[in-house]
Amino acid sequence: MSPQAWHHRESYTFDRNVIAEIRRAANTGIYRIRGWGAKRELPTFDDLVFLGASMSRYPLEGYREACATDLVIGEGRAERPVRLAIPITIAGMSFGSLSAQAKEALGRGATAAGTSTTTGDGGMTAEERGHSETLVCQYLPSRYGMNPDDLRRADAIEVVVGQGAKPGGGGMLMGQKINERVAEMRTLPEGIDQRSACRHPDWTGPDDLMIKIIELREIVDWQVPIYVKVGAARPYYDACLAIKAGADAIVVDGMQGGTAATQDVFIEHVGIPTIAAVPESVRALKELGVHREVKLIAAGGIRSGADVAKAIALGADAVSLGTAALIAIGDNDPALDEQYRELGSAAGFWEDFQAGNDPAGITTQEPELASRLDPELAGRRLANYLQVLTLELQTLARANGKSHVHNLEPEDLAALTVEAAAMARVPLAGTEWIPGSP
């Protein structure tokens, strides 16, 4: 190596990104707020592979043998259980964080695909309820937009304890996104930064959660299922407590889960990867004897049909999409690259969802920008994407000899790295060894 090359060698500890952040912090005295999810390298479902059927297992013929994808949540527990055509749902993203057009597009796309969408911090909009055949209403610590009438109009209620991007932290909505309508729905002043509570104001533990779930069931006359959503931190214990509190479904959100706005230090340094959170949650369900009865929905960085299939093989009943759904309807569109560059970023890299100046009209409340998003077209794009994920899921299930996607199992998987084998609790490829097992 030449002396000049050595002179310009970049530090691993203090690389150019770290140096830039130190300088930014020193210049402003303000911590970094952004949207999106974790950008550091993490173990993902890409570190797992399916073994496929050959001699020891018999594959199904894709053109002649059916592979079912349906899912029922809350059967035997609620008068009107949630019935989905596919085990791929749309995660909670608030009106305020997203434009009304974006919420409508998510509802349209989910309905066309036969699945559910979810409200978010800020309440239920007419656009979302009107275009969502199955709508889950989130019950959050902030209580913004919460009222019994909207809970009764929902098809399920999701009690949000935490999110994958920020377990232990509350949400943020910058003042530039709090217009008259958002302020009215949240009972907030216009134009003032809002930070949601990190915990529910009227309960502090699992016994209180049990009382809260009964209260919610009474509000909706025991008609619809109750979910509990947790950020993946201690998923085994959190799942155990949610089960004992009476949840019909548990949503576990890994640290790859996105957000519209929170501290960068939260996004990159709190929580555990989705691939590790799913087996821990399944362990709780199995030990309490309710696996596949109480449903498990995995979230956080789900991108492809392969991700869906692997999550289900590890024991999840369904997955939930957030960031991927926004990309499907037009977020970070290359056609808008010039406008993203004017904001100091580029298509595929733009992360300032909190700023309210989204050229795609998705994460904004600016009327001119929001009007750029055509909800019908965006909804069709989302439906197309969900269809592709479903076809990929079915393809992998058939290749493993399964007539229903929920028949996928850990025995169908192998891991490519020691870390993935340990987290997913499946053998390292070419061996029978699961790190940490006897």
C-alpha positions as CSV (number, residue, x, y, z in Angstrom):
1,M,0.0,0.0,0.0
2,S,1.4,3.4,-1.0
3,P,2.0,6.0,1.7
4,Q,-0.7,8.2,0.0
5,A,-3.2,5.4,0.1
6,W,-2.5,4.7,3.7
7,H,-2.9,8.4,4.5
8,H,-6.4,8.3,3.1
9,R,-7.5,5.1,4.7
10,E,-10.9,5.5,6.3
11,S,-11.4,4.6,10.0
12,Y,-13.9,1.8,10.7
13,T,-14.8,3.4,14.0
14,F,-14.9,7.0,12.8
15,D,-16.0,6.6,9.2
16,R,-17.3,9.6,7.2
17,N,-20.9,9.0,8.4
18,V,-19.9,9.1,12.0
19,I,-17.7,12.2,11.5
20,A,-20.6,13.9,9.7
21,E,-23.0,13.1,12.6
22,I,-20.5,14.4,15.2
23,R,-20.1,17.6,13.3
24,R,-23.9,18.0,12.8
25,A,-24.5,17.4,16.6
26,A,-21.7,19.9,17.5
27,N,-23.1,22.5,15.1
28,T,-26.8,22.3,16.1
29,G,-27.0,20.8,19.7
30,I,-30.0,18.9,18.5
31,Y,-30.3,15.1,18.2
32,R,-31.1,13.7,14.7
33,I,-34.7,13.0,13.9
34,R,-35.6,11.0,10.8
35,G,-38.0,8.5,9.3
36,W,-37.6,5.1,7.7
37,G,-36.1,2.3,9.7
38,A,-32.7,0.8,10.8
39,K,-30.0,1.2,8.1
40,R,-27.2,-0.7,9.9
41,E,-26.5,-4.2,8.7
42,L,-28.6,-6.7,10.6
43,P,-29.5,-10.4,10.3
44,T,-32.6,-10.7,8.1
45,F,-34.7,-13.4,6.5
46,D,-32.2,-13.4,3.6
47,D,-29.9,-15.4,6.0
48,L,-32.4,-18.3,5.8
49,V,-33.1,-20.6,2.8
50,F,-35.8,-23.1,2.1
51,L,-34.7,-26.7,1.6
52,G,-37.5,-27.6,-0.8
53,A,-39.0,-31.0,-1.6
54,S,-37.2,-33.7,-3.5
55,M,-37.1,-37.3,-2.4
56,S,-37.9,-37.1,1.3
57,R,-40.8,-34.6,0.6
58,Y,-43.1,-34.3,-2.3
59,P,-43.7,-30.9,-4.0
60,L,-47.1,-29.7,-5.2
61,E,-47.8,-28.9,-8.8
62,G,-48.4,-25.2,-9.1
63,Y,-50.9,-25.3,-11.9
64,R,-53.0,-28.2,-10.6
65,E,-52.8,-28.4,-6.8
66,A,-54.1,-25.6,-4.6
67,C,-52.2,-23.8,-1.9
68,A,-54.5,-21.9,0.4
69,T,-53.6,-18.6,2.0
70,D,-56.6,-17.7,4.1
71,L,-56.5,-16.6,7.7
72,V,-59.0,-16.1,10.5
73,I,-58.2,-14.0,13.6
74,G,-60.4,-14.2,16.7
75,E,-62.5,-17.2,15.8
76,G,-64.3,-18.4,18.9
77,R,-63.2,-15.3,20.7
78,A,-65.2,-12.5,18.9
79,E,-68.6,-12.5,17.3
80,R,-67.1,-11.1,14.1
81,P,-63.6,-12.6,13.6
82,V,-61.3,-11.0,11.0
83,R,-61.3,-13.1,7.8
84,L,-58.5,-12.4,5.4
85,A,-57.8,-13.9,2.0
86,I,-54.0,-13.5,2.5
87,P,-51.7,-13.5,5.5
88,I,-50.2,-10.1,4.6
89,T,-51.6,-7.0,6.3
90,I,-50.9,-3.3,6.2
91,A,-49.4,-1.8,9.4
92,G,-50.6,1.2,11.3
93,M,-49.5,4.5,9.9
94,S,-51.2,7.6,11.1
95,F,-53.1,10.3,9.3
96,G,-50.8,13.3,10.1
97,S,-47.7,11.3,9.3
98,L,-49.4,10.3,6.0
99,S,-51.7,12.3,3.8
100,A,-55.4,11.5,3.5
101,Q,-54.7,10.4,-0.1
102,A,-52.1,7.9,1.1
103,K,-54.4,6.5,3.7
104,E,-57.1,6.1,1.1
105,A,-54.6,4.4,-1.2
106,L,-53.6,1.9,1.5
107,G,-57.3,1.1,2.1
108,R,-58.0,0.6,-1.6
109,G,-55.1,-1.6,-2.1
110,A,-55.7,-3.8,0.9
111,T,-59.3,-4.2,0.1
112,A,-58.5,-5.3,-3.5
113,A,-56.1,-7.9,-2.2
114,G,-58.5,-9.2,0.5
115,T,-56.6,-8.0,3.5
116,S,-56.7,-5.4,6.3
117,T,-55.2,-2.0,6.8
118,T,-54.7,-0.2,10.1
119,T,-55.2,3.3,11.4
120,G,-52.5,4.9,13.6
121,D,-51.8,7.6,16.0
122,G,-54.3,10.3,15.2
123,G,-57.5,8.5,14.6
124,M,-59.7,7.1,11.9
125,T,-60.3,9.2,8.7
126,A,-63.4,8.9,6.5
127,E,-61.2,8.2,3.5
128,E,-59.6,5.2,5.3
129,R,-62.8,3.7,6.7
130,G,-64.7,4.3,3.5
131,H,-62.1,2.4,1.3
132,S,-61.0,-0.3,3.8
133,E,-63.2,-3.4,3.9
134,T,-61.3,-4.6,7.0
135,L,-59.9,-1.8,9.2
136,V,-58.0,-2.3,12.4
137,C,-58.2,0.6,14.8
138,Q,-55.1,1.3,16.8
139,Y,-55.5,2.2,20.5
140,L,-52.4,4.2,21.4
141,P,-50.9,5.8,24.5
142,S,-51.5,9.3,23.2
143,R,-55.3,8.6,22.7
144,Y,-55.2,11.1,19.8
145,G,-58.4,10.8,17.9
146,M,-59.7,7.9,20.1
147,N,-63.4,7.7,20.7
148,P,-65.8,4.8,21.3
149,D,-67.8,5.4,18.1
150,D,-64.7,4.8,15.9
151,L,-63.8,1.8,18.0
152,R,-67.2,0.3,17.2
153,R,-66.8,1.1,13.5
154,A,-63.5,-0.9,13.4
155,D,-63.2,-4.6,12.4
156,A,-60.5,-5.1,15.1
157,I,-58.7,-3.1,17.8
158,E,-54.9,-3.1,18.1
159,V,-53.6,-2.0,21.6
160,V,-50.2,-0.5,20.8
161,V,-47.6,-1.0,23.5
162,G,-44.6,-0.3,21.3
163,Q,-43.2,-0.1,17.8
164,G,-40.2,-1.8,16.3
165,A,-38.4,1.4,15.4
166,K,-38.7,2.7,19.0
167,P,-39.5,0.3,21.8
168,G,-40.0,2.3,24.9
169,G,-40.4,5.5,23.0
170,G,-43.4,7.6,21.8
171,G,-44.1,8.9,18.3
172,M,-43.3,12.3,16.9
173,L,-45.2,14.6,14.5
174,M,-43.5,17.9,13.6
175,G,-45.5,21.1,13.6
176,Q,-45.3,21.6,9.9
177,K,-47.5,18.5,9.4
178,I,-50.1,19.6,12.0
179,N,-52.6,21.5,9.8
180,E,-56.1,22.4,10.8
181,R,-57.6,19.0,10.1
182,V,-54.8,17.0,11.9
183,A,-55.0,19.4,14.8
184,E,-58.8,19.0,15.2
185,M,-58.6,15.2,15.1
186,R,-55.8,15.2,17.7
187,T,-57.2,18.1,19.8
188,L,-53.8,19.9,19.4
189,P,-52.8,23.4,18.4
190,E,-51.8,23.9,14.8
191,G,-48.2,24.1,13.8
192,I,-46.7,22.9,17.1
193,D,-44.5,19.9,17.4
194,Q,-46.2,16.9,19.0
195,R,-44.7,14.0,20.9
196,S,-46.8,11.1,21.8
197,A,-46.7,9.4,25.2
198,C,-44.4,6.3,25.5
199,R,-46.9,4.5,27.7
200,H,-50.6,4.3,28.3
201,P,-51.9,6.7,30.9
202,D,-54.3,4.4,32.6
203,W,-52.4,1.2,33.0
204,T,-48.8,0.2,33.9
205,G,-48.7,-3.6,33.8
206,P,-50.2,-6.8,32.5
207,D,-53.0,-7.0,35.1
208,D,-54.1,-3.5,34.0
209,L,-53.8,-4.6,30.4
210,M,-56.2,-7.4,31.1
211,I,-58.7,-5.0,32.5
212,K,-58.2,-2.7,29.5
213,I,-58.9,-5.5,27.1
214,I,-62.1,-6.4,28.9
215,E,-63.1,-2.7,28.8
216,L,-62.5,-2.5,25.1
217,R,-64.4,-5.8,24.5
218,E,-67.3,-4.3,26.4
219,I,-67.2,-1.1,24.3
220,V,-67.5,-3.1,21.1
221,D,-69.9,-5.6,22.7
222,W,-67.4,-8.5,22.2
223,Q,-67.9,-8.2,18.4
224,V,-64.3,-7.8,17.2
225,P,-60.9,-9.2,18.0
226,I,-58.3,-7.4,20.1
227,Y,-54.7,-7.4,19.1
228,V,-51.7,-6.3,21.2
229,K,-48.7,-4.8,19.4
230,V,-45.2,-4.8,21.0
231,G,-41.8,-3.6,19.8
232,A,-39.4,-6.5,19.7
233,A,-37.3,-6.1,22.9
234,R,-38.2,-9.0,25.2
235,P,-40.7,-10.8,22.9
236,Y,-41.0,-14.0,24.9
237,Y,-42.1,-12.2,28.1
238,D,-44.2,-9.6,26.3
239,A,-46.0,-12.3,24.3
240,C,-46.6,-14.4,27.5
241,L,-48.1,-11.3,29.2
242,A,-50.2,-10.4,26.2
243,I,-51.6,-13.9,26.0
244,K,-52.5,-14.0,29.6
245,A,-54.1,-10.6,29.3
246,G,-56.5,-12.1,26.7
247,A,-55.2,-10.9,23.4
248,D,-56.6,-12.6,20.3
249,A,-53.5,-11.7,18.3
250,I,-50.0,-10.4,19.0
251,V,-48.1,-8.2,16.6
252,V,-44.4,-8.3,17.2
253,D,-42.5,-5.5,15.4
254,G,-38.7,-6.1,14.9
255,M,-36.1,-3.3,14.8
256,Q,-36.2,-3.1,11.0
257,G,-39.7,-1.6,11.4
258,G,-40.0,1.9,10.0
259,T,-41.3,5.1,11.5
260,A,-42.2,8.5,10.2
261,A,-40.1,10.3,12.9
262,T,-38.1,9.5,15.9
263,Q,-34.5,9.8,17.1
264,D,-31.9,8.2,15.0
265,V,-30.3,6.7,18.1
266,F,-33.6,4.8,18.8
267,I,-33.9,3.5,15.2
268,E,-30.4,2.1,15.1
269,H,-29.8,1.0,18.7
270,V,-33.0,-0.2,20.4
271,G,-34.8,-3.6,19.9
272,I,-33.8,-6.9,18.2
273,P,-34.1,-8.0,14.6
274,T,-37.4,-9.5,13.4
275,I,-35.7,-12.9,12.6
276,A,-34.9,-13.2,16.3
277,A,-38.2,-11.9,17.6
278,V,-40.5,-14.4,15.8
279,P,-39.1,-17.6,17.4
280,E,-39.1,-16.1,20.8
281,S,-42.8,-15.1,20.4
282,V,-43.6,-18.6,19.1
283,R,-41.9,-20.1,22.1
284,A,-44.3,-18.2,24.4
285,L,-47.3,-19.3,22.4
286,K,-46.3,-22.9,22.4
287,E,-45.5,-23.0,26.1
288,L,-48.9,-21.6,26.9
289,G,-50.6,-24.0,24.5
290,V,-52.2,-21.4,22.2
291,H,-49.9,-21.4,19.1
292,R,-52.1,-21.0,15.9
293,E,-55.1,-20.1,18.2
294,V,-53.8,-16.8,19.4
295,K,-52.4,-15.4,16.1
296,L,-48.9,-14.0,15.7
297,I,-48.3,-11.2,13.2
298,A,-44.7,-10.5,12.4
299,A,-43.6,-7.0,11.3
300,G,-40.4,-5.1,10.6
301,G,-38.6,-5.1,7.3
302,I,-40.9,-7.5,5.4
303,R,-40.2,-6.9,1.7
304,S,-40.9,-10.1,-0.4
305,G,-42.9,-13.2,-0.6
306,A,-39.8,-15.0,0.6
307,D,-39.8,-12.9,3.8
308,V,-43.5,-13.7,4.3
309,A,-42.9,-17.4,3.8
310,K,-39.9,-17.6,6.2
311,A,-41.8,-15.7,8.9
312,I,-44.7,-18.1,8.6
313,A,-42.3,-21.1,8.6
314,L,-40.8,-19.8,11.8
315,G,-44.3,-19.9,13.4
316,A,-46.0,-16.5,12.5
317,D,-49.6,-16.6,11.2
318,A,-49.2,-13.4,9.1
319,V,-47.0,-10.4,8.5
320,S,-47.6,-6.7,8.4
321,L,-46.0,-4.2,5.9
322,G,-45.3,-0.5,6.5
323,T,-42.3,0.8,4.6
324,A,-42.7,-1.6,1.7
325,A,-46.4,-0.6,1.3
326,L,-45.3,3.1,1.0
327,I,-42.7,2.2,-1.6
328,A,-45.4,0.3,-3.5
329,I,-47.7,3.4,-3.7
330,G,-44.9,5.7,-4.8
331,D,-42.5,6.6,-2.0
332,N,-38.9,7.4,-3.2
333,D,-40.1,7.1,-6.8
334,P,-37.1,7.4,-9.2
335,A,-39.3,9.6,-11.4
336,L,-39.1,12.2,-8.7
337,D,-35.3,12.0,-8.3
338,E,-34.7,15.6,-9.3
339,Q,-37.1,16.9,-6.7
340,Y,-35.6,14.7,-4.0
341,R,-32.2,16.1,-5.0
342,E,-33.5,19.6,-4.5
343,L,-34.2,18.5,-0.9
344,G,-30.6,17.4,-0.5
345,S,-31.2,13.7,-1.0
346,A,-32.1,11.4,-3.9
347,A,-34.7,8.8,-4.8
348,G,-34.2,5.7,-2.8
349,F,-32.4,7.6,0.0
350,W,-34.9,10.2,1.1
351,E,-35.8,9.6,4.8
352,D,-37.0,13.0,6.1
353,F,-40.6,11.9,6.4
354,Q,-41.0,14.3,9.4
355,A,-40.3,17.3,7.2
356,G,-43.7,17.4,5.4
357,N,-42.3,18.2,2.0
358,D,-42.6,14.8,0.4
359,P,-42.6,15.2,-3.4
360,A,-44.6,12.0,-3.8
361,G,-47.5,13.4,-1.7
362,I,-47.4,10.5,0.8
363,T,-45.8,11.8,4.0
364,T,-47.1,15.3,3.8
365,Q,-50.0,17.5,4.7
366,E,-49.2,20.2,2.2
367,P,-52.3,20.3,-0.1
368,E,-50.4,20.9,-3.4
369,L,-48.0,18.0,-2.7
370,A,-50.7,15.6,-1.3
371,S,-52.8,16.2,-4.5
372,R,-50.0,14.6,-6.6
373,L,-50.9,11.2,-5.2
374,D,-53.8,9.5,-7.1
375,P,-55.3,7.2,-4.5
376,E,-56.9,4.9,-7.2
377,L,-53.7,4.4,-9.1
378,A,-51.6,4.1,-5.9
379,G,-54.2,1.6,-4.5
380,R,-53.8,-0.6,-7.7
381,R,-50.1,-0.5,-7.3
382,L,-50.3,-1.8,-3.8
383,A,-52.8,-4.5,-4.8
384,N,-50.4,-5.6,-7.5
385,Y,-47.5,-5.7,-5.0
386,L,-49.6,-7.8,-2.5
387,Q,-50.6,-10.2,-5.3
388,V,-46.9,-10.7,-6.2
389,L,-46.0,-11.4,-2.6
390,T,-48.9,-13.9,-2.3
391,L,-47.9,-15.7,-5.5
392,E,-44.2,-15.9,-4.2
393,L,-45.5,-17.2,-0.9
394,Q,-47.6,-19.9,-2.6
395,T,-44.7,-20.8,-4.9
396,L,-42.4,-21.5,-1.9
397,A,-45.1,-23.3,0.0
398,R,-45.8,-25.7,-2.9
399,A,-42.1,-26.3,-3.4
400,N,-42.0,-27.5,0.2
401,G,-45.1,-29.8,-0.4
402,K,-47.6,-27.6,1.5
403,S,-51.3,-27.3,0.6
404,H,-51.7,-24.4,3.0
405,V,-49.0,-21.8,3.7
406,H,-49.6,-22.2,7.4
407,N,-48.2,-25.8,7.0
408,L,-44.7,-24.3,6.5
409,E,-42.5,-25.2,9.5
410,P,-38.9,-24.6,10.8
411,E,-37.9,-28.0,9.4
412,D,-38.3,-26.5,5.9
413,L,-35.5,-24.0,6.6
414,A,-31.7,-23.9,7.0
415,A,-29.5,-20.9,8.0
416,L,-26.5,-19.6,6.1
417,T,-24.8,-17.9,9.0
418,V,-24.2,-19.0,12.6
419,E,-26.0,-15.8,13.8
420,A,-29.1,-16.6,11.8
421,A,-29.1,-20.2,12.9
422,A,-28.9,-19.1,16.6
423,M,-31.6,-16.4,16.2
424,A,-34.1,-18.4,14.1
425,R,-33.3,-21.7,15.8
426,V,-32.9,-23.7,12.6
427,P,-29.8,-25.7,11.6
428,L,-26.8,-24.2,10.0
429,A,-27.0,-25.3,6.3
430,G,-25.4,-28.7,5.7
431,T,-25.4,-29.6,9.4
432,E,-27.8,-30.6,12.1
433,W,-26.4,-28.0,14.5
434,I,-28.5,-25.2,16.0
435,P,-26.2,-22.9,18.0
436,G,-27.1,-23.0,21.7
437,S,-29.0,-26.3,21.4
438,P,-27.9,-29.4,23.4
